[in-house]
Amino acid sequence: MTDPADLAHEVLLRVAAFVKTLPADQLADLASGAAKLELVPKGGRSANPARPAKAAPAAPSRPASEIEAMLAGLGTRQAAAQYLNDLKLTVAQLRELAKALSVAAPAKATKAAVITAIVDATTGRRLDSLALSAR
């Protein structure tokens, strides 16, 4: 069975048999692209697989200027923090956003710490200034 068409047919039959045994949630993940099938050699994975190079963090889905404008218009720190949480940005994306907004965020800060730093530097400063000028 060296004909590529015959080999492809055999592989597809085996994949179909495997996929039929998957639970519905895993099947849905495969269908949506959230999960993938991977070819693993018969002996299994090697002890030290080559690590892929770290990719640069993806930029936030919205421009930093748009996010900054939205944060400037929010009335409370809680609303600003909720807005950032709703964007579902990763820690790396939040750090990139902080950098774009000229906000200092420690390299090992948690997601919550980076959000707090961004909120304090944007919405928080404006609210503090308004509170002081109202006195």
SULNOR-V935780 format. One record per pair of residues at least 4 apart in sequence whose C-alpha atoms are under 7 Angstrom apart, sorted by the first residue. I is the first residue (numbers start at 1). J is the second residue. Records with the same first field share a line. If there is no record, write none. Layout:
I=J ; J
This chain:
1=6 ; 7
2=7
3=7
4=8
5=9
6=10
7=11
8=12
9=13
10=14
11=15
12=16
13=17
14=18
15=19
16=20
17=21
22=26 ; 27
23=27
24=28
25=29
26=30
27=31
28=32
29=33 ; 34 ; 35
30=34 ; 35 ; 36
40=44 ; 45
41=45
57=92 ; 93
58=93
59=93 ; 96
60=89 ; 93
62=66 ; 67
63=67
64=68 ; 97 ; 100 ; 101
65=69
66=70
67=71
68=72
69=73
70=74
71=80 ; 122 ; 123
72=122 ; 123
74=79 ; 80 ; 123
75=79
76=80
77=81 ; 119 ; 123 ; 124
78=82
79=83
80=84 ; 119 ; 123
81=85 ; 115 ; 119
82=86
83=87
84=115
89=93 ; 94
90=94
91=95 ; 111
92=96
93=97
94=98 ; 114
95=99 ; 105 ; 114
96=100
97=101
98=102 ; 103 ; 104 ; 105 ; 118
99=103
103=117 ; 118 ; 121
105=109 ; 114 ; 117
109=113 ; 114
110=114
111=115
112=116
113=117
114=118
115=119
116=120
117=121
118=122
119=123 ; 124
120=124 ; 125
121=125
122=126
123=127
124=128
125=129
126=130
127=131
128=132
129=133
130=134
131=135
